[in-house]
Amino acid sequence: WSTNNLYHHNVIYNIEQPNSGWSACIMMPNCTQVKIYNNTMVNARMGVAAWMSGSSGQKLTNNIIADMWETGIDTMDAPGSITHSYNLFHANAANYGAGVSAGTGEFDAAPAFVDASTHDYNLTPGSPAVDAGIDVGLAYLGLAPDLGGIERSPGPTVATDRIGAAANAATAIAPA
């Protein structure tokens, strides 16, 4: 039970609750106005689960949800409780539970982690998650926020970086 919380830039993986049907990276029973931004969730029953009829106003944006053995997003008995957009899904049994449909800017693709077998969930340069997000007011580098819990540094030769909505000019650094 929570209200007005922000969960961001987390990497959550291998969530399993023995002897129970419950296993989700983020569980929200009877929660209101919870924001879940820029997280990487890998290998659980569900990525995000909201339930109980009092749940409402959850926002799920700029996340990577991969390898869920049931669903990526499920609202169970709280239909319509999650507004979601700009999330990347990969290798889930189903991306959406009953009554949940794709949100704006959501897509299914391999996230191109550096090495998921060793739990290195940094993004490679060619990842479709790089600069694929939308500004939610958190700091980011590059042209747009990356999807997932780890913002990839574009390196010292990028012409512009943005910190939230405020653009700042960056100076290219040449080796001496």
C-alpha positions as CSV (number, residue, x, y, z in Angstrom):
1,W,0.0,0.0,0.0
2,S,1.6,3.2,-1.1
3,T,0.7,6.6,-2.4
4,N,2.7,9.1,-4.4
5,N,5.9,7.1,-4.6
6,L,8.5,7.2,-7.4
7,Y,10.5,4.1,-8.3
8,H,13.3,4.8,-10.8
9,H,16.6,3.5,-12.2
10,N,16.4,0.1,-10.6
11,V,17.6,-3.2,-12.0
12,I,15.5,-6.0,-10.7
13,Y,16.1,-9.6,-11.8
14,N,15.5,-13.3,-10.9
15,I,12.5,-12.7,-8.6
16,E,11.1,-15.9,-7.3
17,Q,9.0,-16.5,-4.3
18,P,9.2,-20.3,-3.4
19,N,5.9,-22.1,-2.6
20,S,3.9,-19.1,-3.7
21,G,2.1,-18.1,-6.9
22,W,3.4,-14.5,-6.4
23,S,6.5,-13.4,-8.1
24,A,6.7,-9.9,-9.6
25,C,9.5,-7.4,-10.0
26,I,7.2,-4.6,-8.7
27,M,3.9,-5.4,-6.9
28,M,1.3,-2.7,-6.2
29,P,-1.7,-3.8,-4.2
30,N,-4.1,-1.0,-3.5
31,C,-1.7,1.7,-4.5
32,T,-2.4,5.2,-5.9
33,Q,-0.3,7.7,-7.9
34,V,2.8,5.5,-8.1
35,K,5.3,6.3,-10.8
36,I,7.6,3.6,-12.1
37,Y,10.2,5.1,-14.5
38,N,13.4,3.8,-16.1
39,N,13.7,0.4,-14.6
40,T,15.0,-2.9,-16.0
41,M,13.0,-6.0,-14.9
42,V,14.2,-9.4,-15.9
43,N,13.0,-13.0,-15.1
44,A,10.0,-13.2,-12.8
45,R,6.4,-14.3,-13.1
46,M,5.4,-10.7,-13.9
47,G,7.1,-7.5,-14.4
48,V,4.6,-5.2,-12.8
49,A,1.4,-6.3,-11.1
50,A,-1.3,-4.0,-9.7
51,W,-4.4,-5.4,-8.0
52,M,-7.2,-4.6,-5.6
53,S,-10.0,-2.3,-6.7
54,G,-8.5,0.7,-4.8
55,S,-5.4,0.8,-7.1
56,S,-5.3,3.8,-9.5
57,G,-3.1,6.3,-11.1
58,Q,0.0,4.2,-11.6
59,K,2.4,5.4,-14.4
60,L,4.8,3.0,-16.0
61,T,7.2,4.6,-18.5
62,N,10.7,4.0,-20.0
63,N,11.1,0.5,-18.6
64,I,12.6,-2.7,-20.0
65,I,10.5,-5.8,-19.1
66,A,12.0,-9.1,-20.3
67,D,11.8,-12.8,-19.7
68,M,8.6,-12.9,-17.7
69,W,7.1,-16.4,-17.5
70,E,3.6,-15.0,-17.3
71,T,3.0,-11.3,-18.2
72,G,4.9,-8.1,-18.5
73,I,2.1,-5.8,-17.1
74,D,-0.9,-7.2,-15.3
75,T,-3.7,-5.3,-13.6
76,M,-5.6,-8.3,-12.4
77,D,-8.7,-7.1,-10.6
78,A,-7.7,-3.4,-11.0
79,P,-8.3,-2.8,-14.7
80,G,-7.3,0.6,-16.0
81,S,-5.1,1.3,-12.9
82,I,-1.9,1.6,-14.9
83,T,-1.1,4.1,-17.6
84,H,1.9,2.9,-19.5
85,S,4.1,4.1,-22.4
86,Y,7.5,3.9,-23.9
87,N,8.4,0.4,-22.5
88,L,10.4,-2.3,-24.3
89,F,9.3,-5.9,-23.9
90,H,11.2,-9.0,-24.8
91,A,10.7,-12.8,-24.5
92,N,7.7,-12.6,-22.2
93,A,5.1,-15.3,-22.3
94,A,2.7,-12.4,-22.8
95,N,3.5,-8.7,-22.6
96,Y,0.0,-7.7,-21.3
97,G,-2.4,-9.4,-18.9
98,A,-6.2,-9.5,-19.6
99,G,-7.7,-6.1,-20.2
100,V,-4.3,-4.4,-20.7
101,S,-3.3,-3.3,-24.2
102,A,-0.2,-1.8,-25.8
103,G,0.6,1.8,-24.8
104,T,2.1,4.6,-26.9
105,G,5.7,4.0,-28.0
106,E,5.8,0.4,-26.7
107,F,7.6,-2.3,-28.7
108,D,8.9,-5.8,-28.5
109,A,12.7,-6.2,-29.3
110,A,15.8,-7.7,-27.9
111,P,17.2,-5.0,-25.5
112,A,20.9,-5.9,-26.4
113,F,22.3,-6.0,-22.9
114,V,26.1,-6.1,-22.5
115,D,25.9,-9.6,-20.9
116,A,22.6,-10.8,-19.4
117,S,24.1,-14.2,-18.4
118,T,26.3,-12.3,-15.9
119,H,23.5,-9.8,-15.0
120,D,25.3,-6.9,-16.8
121,Y,22.1,-5.1,-17.9
122,N,24.0,-2.1,-19.4
123,L,22.9,-1.3,-22.9
124,T,25.2,-1.9,-25.9
125,P,25.7,1.0,-28.4
126,G,23.3,-0.6,-30.9
127,S,20.5,-1.3,-28.4
128,P,17.0,-0.3,-29.5
129,A,16.5,1.0,-26.0
130,V,19.1,3.8,-26.3
131,D,17.4,7.2,-26.7
132,A,14.0,5.5,-27.1
133,G,12.3,7.0,-24.0
134,I,10.3,10.1,-23.3
135,D,11.3,12.8,-20.8
136,V,9.6,12.2,-17.4
137,G,11.7,14.8,-15.6
138,L,14.6,12.6,-14.6
139,A,18.2,13.3,-15.7
140,Y,19.3,11.7,-18.9
141,L,22.2,11.8,-21.4
142,G,21.8,11.9,-25.2
143,L,18.9,13.0,-27.3
144,A,16.2,11.3,-25.2
145,P,16.2,9.0,-22.1
146,D,17.2,5.4,-22.5
147,L,14.8,2.7,-21.6
148,G,15.6,0.7,-18.6
149,G,17.4,1.2,-15.3
150,I,20.9,2.1,-16.5
151,E,21.3,5.3,-18.6
152,R,24.0,4.6,-21.3
153,S,26.6,7.3,-21.4
154,P,27.0,8.4,-25.1
155,G,30.7,9.3,-24.6
156,P,32.6,12.5,-24.6
157,T,32.0,13.5,-28.3
158,V,28.3,13.9,-28.2
159,A,27.2,17.4,-29.4
160,T,24.4,17.8,-26.8
161,D,23.4,16.2,-23.6
162,R,20.1,16.9,-21.8
163,I,19.4,16.9,-18.1
164,G,15.7,16.5,-17.8
165,A,13.9,19.0,-20.0
166,A,16.7,21.6,-19.9
167,A,19.2,21.3,-22.7
168,N,22.8,22.1,-22.0
169,A,25.5,22.5,-24.6
170,A,28.3,20.0,-24.2
171,T,31.9,20.5,-25.5
172,A,33.5,17.7,-27.5
173,I,36.7,16.5,-25.9
174,A,39.6,15.6,-28.2
175,P,42.5,13.5,-27.0
176,A,45.6,15.5,-26.3
